[in-house]
Amino acid sequence: MSEVSNLQNVTVAGPDATVHPIDPGIGRHPDPLALVIFGASGDLAHRKILPALAQLAERGSLPDNFAIVGVARSEWSDEEFRELCKKAAPSSSSATWERLVEGFRYVSGDYGDDTTFATLATVLREIDKERGTSGNRIYYLATIPALFGTVACSLAEHGGNEPAEGGSFARLVVEKPFGSDLESAKKLDAELHKAFREDQIFRIDHYMGKETVQNVLALRFANSIFEPIWNRRYVDHVQVTVAESIGVEHRGGFYETAGALRDIVQNHVMQVLSLTLMEPPSSMDAGGIRDEKVKLLRSVLIPDLDEAVNNVVRAQYARGVVDAREVPGYREEEGVDPNSQTETFVAMLLLVDNWRWAGVPIYVRTGKRLAKRATEVSMVFQRPPHLPFAGKLARDLRPDTLTLRIQPDEGIALSFGAKVPGPAFRVRTVAMDFSYAEAFPGGTADAYERLLLDAMTGDATLFIRSDEVDQAWEIVAPIQRAFLDGEPPLAHYRAGSWGPIEADRLIEGGGRQWRNP
Ligand code: BG6
């Protein structure tokens, strides 16, 4: 597969350039193709995949010769599936999506049953004739993860791992979670690789589709002022916060088997961290960026068992108030064991053992039912080597900090000390703030739109390679083992707070403080 990457075609717009509503497809138009969604009647298809495709249709980014085949166990007709697809249309919808939907098909069947795959192969051949989809295929695995391997192998048995006649590609898009630990991730990969080559597999982590996550690359490598200070000589420590105000919603049963470590840290946090801390890539293509990401992950020190207990906090939310509304505790949520030990919050100290970051503490925290939804990375800089100010002023000066706000209120803020006007010499922390919404009023595309379009055009840059997945599991493995042994003891926090006191102690032990967004 070619290593073509949309990130290589960088154009520079002047400050006065007219800003158009964002078009994730500028300059890119996928070839004709049929997209097969396994798990088509499920939550992900309904909430994310179909609306993203409808939005792409709206923007004119889908090929004219395009069709979706939904596959699921629900006994639906083509018409019922089309109705579901129509509901995914954006409110400002034109006729484009509706016109496309008329050609969509649905295959009802069991994933363990060979007939399902034989029927699918027939339907795809019909679609090639009717809709001109030219033998190109994308298979999107949005089923429960336990079925990923089975579906991939059954597809291959029916020739689905090769482009059909006249086609040039067959790709497999795989949703997270990729396994539940290192061993199961390797097993899943071995199954997928029996059927598809690595360059055909597109593993989604939707954080990589977020504009502001990609902006980390622009900030670091399209400017000259940040990179010289992006290292242990200037940075005192790094903080990563992935805070959610929602609870487990209707996913209690799933969350019981996941917990915050698997649900967020192993994937989203590791992705954000690797982009933020990696070395400059030799090129912005899929190989260049992913090589550097995995190199960074390999430099993260794997904690030993003691460190996994002492440098990690795990906690669970108790009842509380979020957005002025009383909310139940985790153990009272539907589908959750009333004695559950599953963590809904994790905080940890990581170290990256390489030339650039040796000795710089990286503090990470994530949790559900926290005070607000906010994902941020902060580079907290060292204090000046000498403060020529007297007593209190010197003590109260806060360190300069560069904060990348990934969501919501996307932007970048640099906070530093400035003199308060007046005869006394007083210094206060102020901020220079760049806001995405102000600079680019057209808005940003949803992460799924971006990633679906990338998969359709064969750009794997923002997808996760198998060595990245494995390395991320390696890092969390000792922590998983400690959790299984009930260590560190499960702490509790009030819903609507910033997490347990233990998380404050973790960072305060190093003489630092969390920056609450
Ligand atoms: C998903 C997790 O991967 O990410 C969810 O499974 C979480 O538990 C979600 O709520 C958060 O995504 P976002 O885009 O809202 O930050």
Boltz pocket constraint, residues with backbone or C-beta under 6 A from the ligand:
constraints:
  - pocket:
      binder: B
      contacts: [[A, 206], [A, 244], [A, 263]]
      max_distance: 6.0
